[in-house]
Amino acid sequence: MKGDRIKLLRKAIGLTQEQLAQKLGIGKAALSMIETGKAGLSSRNKNILVQELNVNPEWIDNGTEPMFNAEPDLTAYLHRTDNSLPMQSVPLYSIEGTAGLVPLFADSSRTTPINYIHIPNLPKCDGAIYIVGDSMYPLLKSGDIVLYKQLKDINDIFWGDMYLLSIDLDGEEFITVKYIQKSDREGYVKLVSQNPHHADKEVAVDRIRAIALVKASIRMNSIR
């Protein structure tokens, strides 16, 4: 059963369910269902295992050896510092009121939050914003809140993780949330959506004006 192989893979590379789930961009409960055969592994998640951890796709499908095409790259996990805080007040910003991510990230002390989010046992976050669009649906939908940790250097990204990005499109700022994967093109990265109706897109690194790692999300459900 493929789920058994995913569990075997996770143990072989020494990751917890939470760590592998974060790498795949899914919840721990969703990974548990995959490992127990109650849910299938999506093609997008399979691609992450193949591209980022060098897993043999034939091994994933039918158990054909070897498990890896090459040694898996676990460098990203060695640099993680996701120590949870008992409680923190995360400022919630309005992008419309800040003129974009670039000025917000440049000097957040000059921006007045519209509110604060108080969540226990969460990794340190720099802020939170509402998202617009459906490129990450059903994981995220328009109106959800993402909590982020700002990155100072594009070279510090963890391949396959989810990021909040500001991209320069002909002088206009485009704000989006995407998985970031390696590109075969020099000086480019691949932006990947959760929504299968959105095609992957490669962008030049020098067009990324601001970037933050998505640490958590909040879904606002309305009762009618």
FENZIWO-V505884 format. One record per backbone hydrogen bond with DSSP energy under -0.5 kcal/mol. CO is the residue of the C=O (numbers start at 1). NH is the residue of the N-H. E is the energy in kcal/mol with one decimal. If there is no record, write none. Layout:
# FENZIWO-V505884
co = [CO & CO]
nh = [NH & NH]
e = [E & E]
This chain:
# FENZIWO-V505884
co = [1 & 1 & 2 & 3 & 4 & 5 & 6 & 7 & 8 & 9 & 10 & 11 & 16 & 17 & 18 & 19 & 20 & 21 & 21 & 27 & 28 & 29 & 30 & 31 & 32 & 33 & 33 & 34 & 40 & 42 & 43 & 44 & 45 & 46 & 47 & 48 & 48 & 49 & 49 & 50 & 52 & 54 & 54 & 56 & 56 & 57 & 58 & 58 & 59 & 67 & 72 & 74 & 74 & 75 & 75 & 76 & 77 & 81 & 82 & 83 & 85 & 85 & 88 & 88 & 89 & 90 & 91 & 91 & 92 & 92 & 93 & 93 & 94 & 95 & 95 & 95 & 100 & 101 & 102 & 103 & 107 & 108 & 111 & 115 & 116 & 117 & 117 & 119 & 122 & 127 & 128 & 129 & 131 & 134 & 135 & 135 & 136 & 136 & 141 & 144 & 145 & 146 & 147 & 147 & 148 & 148 & 149 & 153 & 154 & 157 & 158 & 161 & 162 & 163 & 163 & 164 & 165 & 166 & 166 & 167 & 167 & 168 & 169 & 172 & 173 & 174 & 176 & 178 & 179 & 179 & 180 & 181 & 185 & 187 & 188 & 189 & 189 & 190 & 190 & 191 & 192 & 195 & 197 & 201 & 203 & 204 & 205 & 207 & 207 & 210 & 211 & 212 & 213 & 213 & 216 & 218 & 218 & 219 & 222]
nh = [4 & 5 & 6 & 7 & 8 & 9 & 10 & 11 & 12 & 13 & 15 & 14 & 20 & 21 & 22 & 23 & 24 & 25 & 26 & 31 & 32 & 33 & 34 & 35 & 36 & 38 & 39 & 37 & 42 & 46 & 47 & 48 & 49 & 50 & 51 & 52 & 53 & 53 & 55 & 54 & 73 & 69 & 70 & 59 & 60 & 61 & 62 & 64 & 63 & 56 & 74 & 77 & 78 & 78 & 79 & 79 & 80 & 83 & 84 & 124 & 121 & 122 & 90 & 119 & 91 & 117 & 93 & 128 & 114 & 115 & 95 & 130 & 98 & 98 & 99 & 100 & 104 & 105 & 106 & 107 & 110 & 111 & 113 & 92 & 118 & 90 & 119 & 88 & 85 & 148 & 93 & 146 & 143 & 137 & 194 & 195 & 139 & 140 & 144 & 131 & 218 & 129 & 215 & 216 & 126 & 127 & 213 & 156 & 157 & 159 & 161 & 180 & 214 & 165 & 178 & 212 & 176 & 209 & 210 & 169 & 174 & 170 & 172 & 169 & 175 & 167 & 165 & 163 & 181 & 192 & 160 & 190 & 188 & 205 & 183 & 191 & 203 & 181 & 192 & 201 & 179 & 198 & 199 & 191 & 189 & 207 & 208 & 168 & 209 & 166 & 151 & 164 & 149 & 215 & 147 & 145 & 220 & 221 & 224]
e = [-0.6 & -1.2 & -1.9 & -2.0 & -2.3 & -2.7 & -2.5 & -2.1 & -2.0 & -1.9 & -2.3 & -0.6 & -2.3 & -2.6 & -2.0 & -1.9 & -2.0 & -0.9 & -2.6 & -2.0 & -2.2 & -1.8 & -1.7 & -2.7 & -1.6 & -2.2 & -1.4 & -1.2 & -0.5 & -2.3 & -2.2 & -1.6 & -1.9 & -2.2 & -3.2 & -2.6 & -0.7 & -1.0 & -2.0 & -0.5 & -0.7 & -3.5 & -0.9 & -0.5 & -1.7 & -2.0 & -2.6 & -1.0 & -1.8 & -2.8 & -0.9 & -0.7 & -1.1 & -0.5 & -0.9 & -0.8 & -0.8 & -2.0 & -0.5 & -0.6 & -1.1 & -1.1 & -0.7 & -1.0 & -0.6 & -2.8 & -0.6 & -1.6 & -2.5 & -1.1 & -0.6 & -0.6 & -0.7 & -0.9 & -0.9 & -1.2 & -1.1 & -3.4 & -2.0 & -1.8 & -1.4 & -1.6 & -0.6 & -2.9 & -0.5 & -3.0 & -0.6 & -0.7 & -2.1 & -2.6 & -3.1 & -2.4 & -2.8 & -1.5 & -1.0 & -2.6 & -1.0 & -2.1 & -2.4 & -2.4 & -2.9 & -1.8 & -2.9 & -1.5 & -2.9 & -1.3 & -2.7 & -2.1 & -1.3 & -0.6 & -2.1 & -1.9 & -2.3 & -0.5 & -2.2 & -2.1 & -2.0 & -2.6 & -1.2 & -0.7 & -2.6 & -0.6 & -1.7 & -3.3 & -0.5 & -2.8 & -3.1 & -3.1 & -0.5 & -2.7 & -4.0 & -2.8 & -1.6 & -2.8 & -0.6 & -0.5 & -2.2 & -2.7 & -0.6 & -2.4 & -2.7 & -2.0 & -0.6 & -3.8 & -2.2 & -1.9 & -1.7 & -2.8 & -0.8 & -2.4 & -2.4 & -3.1 & -2.3 & -0.6 & -2.9 & -2.8 & -0.5 & -0.8 & -0.6]
